[in-house]
């Protein structure tokens, strides 16, 4: 096998890259990752310098059999697995935490494969080992403080935890489709309190004169993309956040990924007042960004959760992931789901300290998850 590091995903043929992925995660596609680079949302200037790992069958570089999206990071923004305390501890002792190496999908807290390999089962382990070895070698050659793998799926987590990586457990909230025929049948799985709450939230939105529209693919016009970018920017400004995505990236989505985008828009009469940007795979919907120009009772829940779940039921999607954090999602039918990340720190003293901290954090996370499950919105027979 032949391995190399490239600083631009355009060095890879899109078909070769996508042949290593499946249809379960739109964020791993060449289109999504190259869009971030081409529009300079991801580049050295924004603190994300691409360092992708590629594995070929031989030095001819004609047969790509492994890959992973990796970045040299100069900060910890846009990751959703928070290591600010680690960085501060490094700085207090006069050491540099940045740059670091990161295997992740930029700005996207969605679990998925972090070892993209050939579909041939007999080769998968050797290719995965080659990817990990190359990433580790690159970390040593750059003399970075650390190497991190974020939101790893079960297969990637298993492969990495057998190496010199510390595991960290997180939590999100996901909805699962129990073969519901429609939203009303879904609500029958709720206990009385949460069923009434959801019906009341949806009713108040209707009574405010708000109507919902769900659009995808060719249904999306330039007006819709302009609106969604405006909604996105409104949330950034209202919360003092950083605008990771620029207007050019929304144009890229319109031209290259419209079939995988689902916009849920709210309108009051002829005026659009809110919207949510979602991405669709062959079996799931992923909520990413939302924004509103006016405040209406229950509009956030309708736009981001209720309408998204209704879309999943209507289209036979099995799962809805609504993004990072948020206990308020539980009463709308999303239940706790573990997430995993794996970490290597070059400094032995800090690695030992972080390992001890992660042991305590893991115990607290387990207790937290147990408490969350006692607040399930579902009737006992549906839990």
C-alpha positions as CSV (number, residue, x, y, z in Angstrom):
1,X,0.0,0.0,0.0
2,X,1.0,3.6,-0.6
3,X,0.0,6.4,1.7
4,X,0.2,10.2,1.4
5,X,-1.1,13.5,2.8
6,X,-2.8,16.0,0.5
7,X,-3.7,19.6,1.4
8,X,-6.8,19.8,-0.9
9,X,-9.5,17.3,-1.5
10,X,-9.7,18.3,-5.1
11,X,-6.5,16.2,-5.5
12,X,-8.9,13.2,-5.3
13,X,-11.3,12.1,-8.0
14,X,-14.8,12.5,-6.5
15,X,-16.0,9.1,-7.7
16,X,-12.9,7.4,-6.0
17,X,-13.6,9.2,-2.7
18,X,-17.3,8.6,-2.7
19,X,-16.8,4.9,-3.5
20,X,-15.3,4.6,0.0
21,X,-18.4,6.0,1.6
22,X,-22.0,4.8,1.9
23,X,-25.3,6.7,1.6
24,X,-25.8,7.2,5.3
25,X,-23.8,10.4,5.7
26,X,-24.0,13.3,3.3
27,X,-21.2,15.1,5.1
28,X,-18.6,12.6,4.2
29,X,-19.2,13.1,0.4
30,X,-16.6,14.7,-1.8
31,X,-19.1,17.4,-2.7
32,X,-19.7,18.5,0.9
33,X,-16.0,18.5,1.9
34,X,-14.8,20.1,-1.4
35,X,-17.5,22.7,-1.1
36,X,-16.1,23.8,2.3
37,X,-12.6,24.1,0.7
38,X,-13.6,25.8,-2.5
39,X,-15.6,28.5,-0.8
40,X,-12.8,28.9,1.8
41,X,-15.0,28.2,4.8
42,X,-12.2,25.6,5.4
43,X,-8.7,26.9,4.8
44,X,-5.6,28.0,6.7
45,X,-7.0,31.5,7.1
46,X,-10.1,30.1,9.0
47,X,-7.9,27.8,11.1
48,X,-8.7,24.6,9.2
49,X,-5.8,23.5,7.0
50,X,-6.6,20.3,5.1
51,X,-4.2,17.4,5.7
52,X,-6.3,14.5,4.2
53,X,-4.9,10.9,4.5
54,X,-5.1,8.8,1.4
55,X,-4.3,5.1,0.9
56,X,-3.7,3.6,-2.5
57,X,-3.2,0.0,-3.4
58,X,0.3,0.8,-4.8
59,X,2.5,3.7,-5.8
60,X,0.8,4.2,-9.1
61,X,-2.0,6.0,-7.2
62,X,-4.6,4.7,-9.5
63,X,-6.6,2.7,-6.9
64,X,-7.8,4.6,-3.8
65,X,-8.6,2.1,-1.1
66,X,-8.6,4.3,2.0
67,X,-9.1,7.9,3.1
68,X,-9.9,10.2,6.0
69,X,-10.6,13.9,6.2
70,X,-8.0,15.5,8.5
71,X,-7.1,19.1,9.3
72,X,-4.4,21.0,11.0
73,X,-6.3,23.2,13.5
74,X,-5.2,26.5,15.1
75,X,-8.1,26.8,17.5
76,X,-11.0,24.6,18.7
77,X,-14.0,26.3,17.2
78,X,-16.5,24.4,15.1
79,X,-15.7,21.0,16.6
80,X,-18.5,20.4,19.2
81,X,-16.2,18.2,21.3
82,X,-14.8,20.8,23.7
83,X,-11.1,20.7,24.7
84,X,-10.7,24.3,25.7
85,X,-9.7,23.2,29.3
86,X,-6.9,21.1,27.9
87,X,-5.7,24.0,25.7
88,X,-5.8,26.4,28.7
89,X,-3.8,23.9,30.9
90,X,-1.2,23.7,28.2
91,X,-0.9,27.5,27.9
92,X,-0.7,27.9,31.7
93,X,2.5,25.8,31.7
94,X,4.0,27.6,28.7
95,X,3.3,24.9,26.2
96,X,1.6,25.3,22.8
97,X,-1.6,23.3,22.3
98,X,-2.1,24.6,18.8
99,X,-1.7,23.6,16.1
100,X,-3.2,20.1,16.6
101,X,-4.4,17.5,14.1
102,X,-8.1,16.8,13.9
103,X,-10.0,14.0,12.0
104,X,-13.6,15.3,11.7
105,X,-16.2,16.9,9.5
106,X,-15.9,20.7,9.9
107,X,-18.7,22.3,11.8
108,X,-20.7,19.1,11.8
109,X,-21.4,17.1,15.0
110,X,-22.6,14.0,13.2
111,X,-21.4,10.5,13.9
112,X,-20.0,8.5,11.0
113,X,-17.1,6.5,9.7
114,X,-13.7,8.1,10.3
115,X,-11.8,5.4,8.5
116,X,-13.0,5.3,4.9
117,X,-12.0,2.0,3.4
118,X,-12.5,-0.4,0.6
119,X,-15.6,-2.5,0.7
120,X,-13.6,-5.7,0.5
121,X,-13.9,-7.2,4.1
122,X,-10.5,-9.0,3.9
123,X,-8.7,-5.6,3.4
124,X,-10.6,-3.4,5.7
125,X,-8.4,-3.9,8.8
126,X,-5.1,-3.5,7.0
127,X,-6.4,-0.3,5.3
128,X,-7.7,1.1,8.6
129,X,-4.3,0.4,10.2
130,X,-2.6,2.1,7.3
131,X,-4.8,5.2,7.8
132,X,-4.2,5.3,11.5
133,X,-0.5,4.8,11.1
134,X,-0.2,7.6,8.6
135,X,-2.2,10.0,10.7
136,X,0.0,9.2,13.7
137,X,3.2,9.6,11.7
138,X,2.0,12.9,10.4
139,X,1.3,14.1,14.0
140,X,4.8,13.2,15.0
141,X,6.4,14.7,11.9
142,X,4.6,18.0,12.5
143,X,5.4,17.9,16.2
144,X,1.8,18.8,17.1
145,X,0.4,18.6,20.6
146,X,-2.3,16.1,19.8
147,X,-4.4,14.1,17.4
148,X,-8.2,13.9,17.8
149,X,-10.9,11.8,16.0
150,X,-14.4,13.2,16.5
151,X,-17.8,11.6,16.3
152,X,-16.5,8.2,15.4
153,X,-18.9,5.4,14.5
154,X,-18.7,2.0,16.2
155,X,-16.3,0.5,13.7
156,X,-13.9,3.4,13.8
157,X,-14.2,3.6,17.6
158,X,-13.3,-0.1,18.0
159,X,-10.3,0.3,15.7
160,X,-8.9,3.3,17.4
161,X,-9.4,2.4,21.0
162,X,-7.1,-0.6,20.4
163,X,-4.4,1.9,19.7
164,X,-2.8,4.6,21.9
165,X,-6.0,6.8,22.1
166,X,-8.1,7.9,25.0
167,X,-11.9,7.6,24.5
168,X,-14.3,10.3,25.4
169,X,-18.1,9.8,25.6
170,X,-20.6,12.5,24.8
171,X,-24.4,12.8,24.4
172,X,-26.8,13.9,21.7
173,X,-30.6,13.5,21.2
174,X,-31.9,11.4,18.3
175,X,-35.4,10.4,17.1
176,X,-36.1,6.9,15.8
177,X,-38.9,5.8,13.6
178,X,-41.0,3.0,15.0
179,X,-42.7,2.5,11.6
180,X,-45.1,5.3,12.3
181,X,-47.8,5.8,9.7
182,X,-48.2,9.5,10.5
183,X,-47.4,12.1,13.1
184,X,-50.6,11.4,15.0
185,X,-49.7,7.7,15.4
186,X,-46.2,8.9,16.6
187,X,-47.9,10.9,19.3
188,X,-49.8,7.9,20.6
189,X,-46.4,6.6,21.8
190,X,-46.1,9.7,24.1
191,X,-47.3,9.8,27.7
192,X,-50.3,12.1,28.2
193,X,-48.3,15.1,29.5
194,X,-45.9,15.3,26.5
195,X,-48.6,14.4,24.0
196,X,-50.7,17.4,25.1
197,X,-47.6,19.6,25.2
198,X,-46.7,18.8,21.6
199,X,-50.2,19.3,20.3
200,X,-50.4,22.6,22.1
201,X,-47.1,23.8,20.6
202,X,-48.2,22.9,17.1
203,X,-51.7,24.5,17.6
204,X,-50.2,27.8,18.8
205,X,-48.1,28.0,15.7
206,X,-51.1,27.5,13.5
207,X,-53.2,30.0,15.5
208,X,-50.5,32.6,15.0
209,X,-51.1,32.3,11.2
210,X,-47.9,30.4,10.5
211,X,-47.8,27.9,7.7
212,X,-45.0,25.4,7.2
213,X,-43.3,24.5,3.9
214,X,-40.9,21.7,3.3
215,X,-38.8,21.9,0.2
216,X,-36.0,19.9,-1.4
217,X,-34.1,19.4,-4.6
218,X,-35.5,21.2,-7.6
219,X,-38.2,22.8,-5.4
220,X,-35.6,25.1,-4.0
221,X,-35.2,28.5,-5.7
222,X,-32.7,31.3,-5.4
223,X,-35.2,33.0,-3.1
224,X,-35.2,30.1,-0.7
225,X,-31.4,29.9,-0.5
226,X,-31.2,33.7,0.1
227,X,-33.7,33.3,2.9
228,X,-31.9,30.4,4.5
229,X,-28.7,32.3,4.5
230,X,-30.4,35.3,6.1
231,X,-31.9,33.0,8.8
232,X,-28.5,31.5,9.4
233,X,-26.9,34.9,9.8
234,X,-29.7,36.1,12.1
235,X,-28.9,33.2,14.6
236,X,-25.2,33.9,14.4
237,X,-25.7,37.6,15.2
238,X,-28.4,37.0,17.9
239,X,-26.2,34.6,19.8
240,X,-22.8,36.2,19.2
241,X,-21.6,33.1,17.4
242,X,-19.0,32.7,14.6
243,X,-20.3,32.5,11.0
244,X,-18.5,29.3,9.9
245,X,-20.4,29.2,6.6
246,X,-20.3,32.0,4.0
247,X,-22.7,32.9,1.2
248,X,-20.7,31.1,-1.4
249,X,-21.1,27.9,0.4
250,X,-24.9,28.2,0.3
251,X,-24.6,28.7,-3.5
252,X,-22.4,25.6,-3.6
253,X,-25.1,23.6,-1.8
254,X,-27.7,24.9,-4.3
255,X,-25.6,23.8,-7.3
256,X,-24.1,20.6,-6.0
257,X,-26.1,19.1,-3.2
258,X,-29.7,20.4,-3.5
259,X,-31.1,16.8,-3.7
260,X,-29.7,16.2,-0.2
261,X,-30.9,19.4,1.4
262,X,-34.3,19.7,3.1
263,X,-35.4,23.2,4.0
264,X,-38.3,23.6,6.4
265,X,-39.6,27.1,6.2
266,X,-42.3,29.0,8.2
267,X,-44.3,31.8,6.6
268,X,-46.8,34.3,7.9
269,X,-48.9,35.2,4.9
270,X,-46.6,36.0,2.1
271,X,-43.6,36.6,4.4
272,X,-41.1,33.9,5.4
273,X,-40.2,34.3,9.1
274,X,-38.1,31.3,9.9
275,X,-36.3,28.3,8.4
276,X,-34.2,25.2,9.2
277,X,-31.5,23.7,7.1
278,X,-31.4,19.9,7.1
279,X,-29.5,17.3,5.2
280,X,-30.9,13.9,4.1
281,X,-29.2,10.6,3.6
282,X,-30.9,7.4,2.4
283,X,-32.2,6.6,5.9
284,X,-31.8,9.7,8.1
285,X,-32.4,13.4,8.4
286,X,-29.8,15.7,10.0
287,X,-30.8,19.1,11.4
288,X,-28.0,21.7,11.1
289,X,-29.0,25.4,11.3
290,X,-32.0,27.4,11.9
291,X,-33.0,31.1,12.2
292,X,-36.0,33.4,12.6
293,X,-36.7,37.0,11.9
294,X,-39.6,37.3,14.4
295,X,-40.5,35.5,17.7
296,X,-43.6,33.3,17.7
297,X,-44.6,30.9,20.5
298,X,-43.5,27.4,19.7
299,X,-42.0,28.3,16.3
300,X,-38.5,27.0,17.0
301,X,-39.9,23.6,18.1
302,X,-42.2,23.4,15.1
303,X,-39.5,24.3,12.6
304,X,-36.6,22.3,14.0
305,X,-38.3,19.2,15.5
306,X,-42.0,18.6,14.8
307,X,-42.0,19.3,11.1
308,X,-38.6,17.4,10.7
309,X,-40.0,14.3,12.4
310,X,-43.2,14.6,10.3
311,X,-41.0,14.7,7.1
312,X,-39.1,11.6,8.3
313,X,-42.3,9.7,8.8
314,X,-43.7,10.7,5.5
315,X,-40.5,9.7,3.6
316,X,-39.7,6.5,5.6
317,X,-36.5,7.8,7.1
318,X,-35.5,5.8,10.2
319,X,-33.7,8.5,12.2
320,X,-33.5,12.2,12.9
321,X,-30.5,13.8,14.4
322,X,-31.1,17.3,15.6
323,X,-27.5,18.3,16.3
324,X,-25.5,18.9,19.5
325,X,-26.8,19.2,23.0
326,X,-30.3,20.3,24.2
327,X,-32.3,18.5,26.9
328,X,-35.4,20.3,25.6
329,X,-35.4,17.9,22.6
330,X,-36.4,15.0,24.8
331,X,-40.0,16.2,25.4
332,X,-40.3,16.4,21.6
333,X,-39.5,12.7,21.1
334,X,-35.7,12.7,20.8
335,X,-33.9,10.4,23.2
336,X,-30.3,10.3,24.4
337,X,-27.6,8.8,22.1
338,X,-23.9,8.3,23.0
339,X,-21.2,9.9,20.9
340,X,-17.6,9.0,20.9
341,X,-14.3,10.7,20.2
342,X,-10.7,9.5,20.6
343,X,-7.7,11.5,21.6
344,X,-3.9,11.3,21.7
345,X,-1.7,13.9,23.5
346,X,2.0,14.0,22.9
347,X,3.0,15.2,26.4
348,X,2.9,12.2,28.8
349,X,2.1,14.3,31.8
350,X,-0.9,16.0,30.2
351,X,-2.0,12.7,28.7
352,X,-2.1,11.1,32.2
353,X,-4.0,14.1,33.6
354,X,-6.5,14.0,30.8
355,X,-7.0,10.3,31.2
356,X,-7.8,10.7,34.9
357,X,-10.2,13.6,34.0
358,X,-11.9,11.5,31.3
359,X,-12.4,8.6,33.8
360,X,-14.3,11.0,36.1
361,X,-16.2,12.6,33.1
362,X,-17.3,9.2,31.9
363,X,-18.8,8.3,35.2
364,X,-20.6,11.6,35.3
365,X,-21.8,11.1,31.8
366,X,-23.2,7.7,32.6
367,X,-25.1,9.1,35.6
368,X,-26.4,12.0,33.4
369,X,-27.7,9.6,30.8
370,X,-29.4,7.5,33.4
371,X,-31.2,10.6,34.8
372,X,-32.2,11.7,31.3
373,X,-33.8,8.3,30.6
374,X,-36.1,8.8,33.6
375,X,-37.6,11.8,31.8
376,X,-38.5,9.9,28.6
377,X,-41.6,11.4,26.9
378,X,-42.7,7.9,25.8
379,X,-45.1,5.6,27.5
380,X,-43.4,2.7,29.3
381,X,-44.3,0.1,26.6
382,X,-42.5,2.3,23.9
383,X,-39.3,2.8,25.9
